[in-house]
Amino acid sequence: MYTEEIQGLFQFLKSSPTAFHAVDSACRTLSGFTPLKECEKWNLVPGGKYYVTRNRSSIIAFTLPEGDFDSFRMVASHSDSPTFKIKENAEISVRDHYIQLDVERYGGMIFSTWFDRPLSIAGRVILRDAQGLHTRLVDLGRPAVMIPNVAIHMNREVNSGYKYNAAVDMMPLWSDFAGKGSFRDKIAEACGAKAEDVVGSDLFLYNPMEGCQWGVNGEFISAPRLDDLECAYSSLQAFRDLTPRGHVNLCCVFDNEEVGSGTKQGADSTFLSDVLRRIALACGKDEAETAAMLAGSFMLSADNAHATHPNHPEYADSQNQVFMNEGIVIKFNANQKYTTDGVSEALFHAVCQKAGVPVQHFANRSDLAGGSTLGNISGSHVSVNTLDIGLAQLAMHSSYETAGAKDVDYMIRGMRAFYEADLTAVDDGEYRLN
């Protein structure tokens, strides 16, 4: 059976083919929240609910308590996924018979999963009219291109560790030669504009296949972009209907995590620190009070984790392996690629135990390097106690990923308990949890 949470996740994934669409979906999820602009002064009121976007691909939403507050409670995830970005001069002619699109990889994807499947195109375009420049989302919403494999008769090494060349093997087929010069027109048509009015764009390939639930008892889910829209969706669901007491709740979804976060809208930008400072200022807090609030604040960095693989369990650490449908994953790394430490682990474990939400513990095998995520990057700008969590999944960075059907509910409940927890910092490393 489809649960309400899984149906909601699949719809969120379907409406979020790119980071720009994910943020647009988040804005629509936050019905009743007041949108703010970074370029205007903020007038905030007690009990208010607000959100602000940057680059329209990152969003920070927050809710204020009715009374005073002494800390911030934050969950951070990311809106982007590995894919292919279409270059500005997109069309490539092949021997006067085919038209390909010139693309470059964005992030570290599994190349083989992108072959021989219908792909679509989405992103944003910048339009010019007499009033100025305007951003508009675009989604062809249909199978539009395909990256064809070479037949095994011509590439006998394809099953023997073949190394794909991103500049040769990964070019998608757009049309036969009759379609030469049509790409810009089709993009403009899809967003109701004229080709000559399109003066800029950020366009990406995406897998339009919808999510599905499967397994003997429907225990698994598969879909594109589970990393990390599963965590983004869960955080929005946990956050949106809560009214905090004594602290400010924030839900943060950053772009560009898959390429290092080093953009104006990434976790390595000033976006979060700017928003926290502006909240404090608008609520009459001075610099000393703001510093004290940060010292008592807490963040969950939510980005999915590697489930033990059924075909290759040897890749998992022998004592710290995790499985789908067995709860929220707390992630550890001695070199602080994950920010979890003993204090943050203990706090979150206590919160989840009280809420009846299972947790499990992940660490990479000691001779295998893992990835990094949002927590340690954002911590260079906003230094707060942080815990790295996620949900166990298979085939991370595939064009179609797999996770556990029960875990969406676990994550929503765990995040909601975190937002609602009566948690107070009383000294360095000392907390009171009622």
DACOR-V740529 format. One record per residue. N is the residue number from 0. SS is DSSP state (H for helix, E for strand, C for the rest). Layout:
<<N SS> <N SS>>
This chain:
<<0 C> <1 C> <2 C> <3 H> <4 H> <5 H> <6 H> <7 H> <8 H> <9 H> <10 H> <11 H> <12 H> <13 H> <14 C> <15 C> <16 C> <17 C> <18 H> <19 H> <20 H> <21 H> <22 H> <23 H> <24 H> <25 H> <26 H> <27 H> <28 H> <29 C> <30 C> <31 C> <32 C> <33 E> <34 E> <35 E> <36 C> <37 C> <38 C> <39 C> <40 C> <41 C> <42 C> <43 C> <44 C> <45 C> <46 C> <47 C> <48 E> <49 E> <50 E> <51 E> <52 E> <53 E> <54 C> <55 C> <56 C> <57 E> <58 E> <59 E> <60 E> <61 E> <62 E> <63 C> <64 C> <65 C> <66 C> <67 C> <68 C> <69 C> <70 C> <71 E> <72 E> <73 E> <74 E> <75 E> <76 E> <77 E> <78 C> <79 C> <80 C> <81 C> <82 E> <83 E> <84 E> <85 E> <86 E> <87 E> <88 E> <89 E> <90 E> <91 E> <92 E> <93 E> <94 C> <95 C> <96 C> <97 E> <98 E> <99 E> <100 E> <101 E> <102 E> <103 E> <104 E> <105 E> <106 C> <107 C> <108 C> <109 C> <110 H> <111 H> <112 H> <113 H> <114 E> <115 C> <116 C> <117 C> <118 E> <119 E> <120 E> <121 E> <122 E> <123 E> <124 E> <125 E> <126 E> <127 E> <128 E> <129 C> <130 C> <131 E> <132 E> <133 E> <134 E> <135 E> <136 E> <137 E> <138 E> <139 C> <140 C> <141 C> <142 C> <143 C> <144 E> <145 E> <146 E> <147 C> <148 C> <149 C> <150 C> <151 C> <152 C> <153 C> <154 C> <155 C> <156 C> <157 C> <158 C> <159 C> <160 C> <161 C> <162 C> <163 C> <164 C> <165 C> <166 C> <167 C> <168 C> <169 C> <170 C> <171 E> <172 E> <173 E> <174 E> <175 E> <176 H> <177 H> <178 H> <179 C> <180 C> <181 C> <182 H> <183 H> <184 H> <185 H> <186 H> <187 H> <188 H> <189 H> <190 C> <191 C> <192 C> <193 C> <194 H> <195 H> <196 H> <197 E> <198 E> <199 E> <200 E> <201 E> <202 E> <203 E> <204 E> <205 E> <206 E> <207 C> <208 C> <209 C> <210 C> <211 E> <212 E> <213 E> <214 C> <215 C> <216 C> <217 C> <218 C> <219 E> <220 E> <221 E> <222 E> <223 C> <224 C> <225 H> <226 H> <227 H> <228 H> <229 H> <230 H> <231 H> <232 H> <233 H> <234 H> <235 H> <236 H> <237 H> <238 H> <239 C> <240 C> <241 C> <242 C> <243 C> <244 C> <245 C> <246 C> <247 E> <248 E> <249 E> <250 E> <251 E> <252 E> <253 E> <254 C> <255 C> <256 H> <257 H> <258 H> <259 C> <260 C> <261 C> <262 C> <263 C> <264 C> <265 C> <266 C> <267 C> <268 C> <269 C> <270 H> <271 H> <272 H> <273 H> <274 H> <275 H> <276 H> <277 H> <278 H> <279 H> <280 H> <281 H> <282 C> <283 C> <284 C> <285 C> <286 H> <287 H> <288 H> <289 H> <290 H> <291 H> <292 H> <293 H> <294 H> <295 C> <296 C> <297 E> <298 E> <299 E> <300 E> <301 E> <302 C> <303 C> <304 E> <305 E> <306 C> <307 C> <308 C> <309 C> <310 C> <311 C> <312 H> <313 H> <314 H> <315 E> <316 C> <317 C> <318 C> <319 C> <320 C> <321 C> <322 C> <323 C> <324 C> <325 C> <326 C> <327 E> <328 E> <329 E> <330 E> <331 E> <332 C> <333 C> <334 C> <335 C> <336 C> <337 C> <338 C> <339 C> <340 C> <341 H> <342 H> <343 H> <344 H> <345 H> <346 H> <347 H> <348 H> <349 H> <350 H> <351 H> <352 H> <353 H> <354 H> <355 C> <356 C> <357 C> <358 E> <359 E> <360 E> <361 E> <362 E> <363 E> <364 C> <365 C> <366 C> <367 C> <368 C> <369 C> <370 C> <371 C> <372 C> <373 H> <374 H> <375 H> <376 H> <377 H> <378 C> <379 C> <380 C> <381 C> <382 C> <383 C> <384 E> <385 E> <386 E> <387 E> <388 E> <389 E> <390 C> <391 E> <392 E> <393 E> <394 C> <395 C> <396 C> <397 C> <398 C> <399 C> <400 E> <401 E> <402 E> <403 E> <404 C> <405 C> <406 H> <407 H> <408 H> <409 H> <410 H> <411 H> <412 H> <413 H> <414 H> <415 H> <416 H> <417 H> <418 H> <419 H> <420 C> <421 C> <422 E> <423 E> <424 E> <425 E> <426 E> <427 C> <428 C> <429 E> <430 E> <431 E> <432 E> <433 C>>
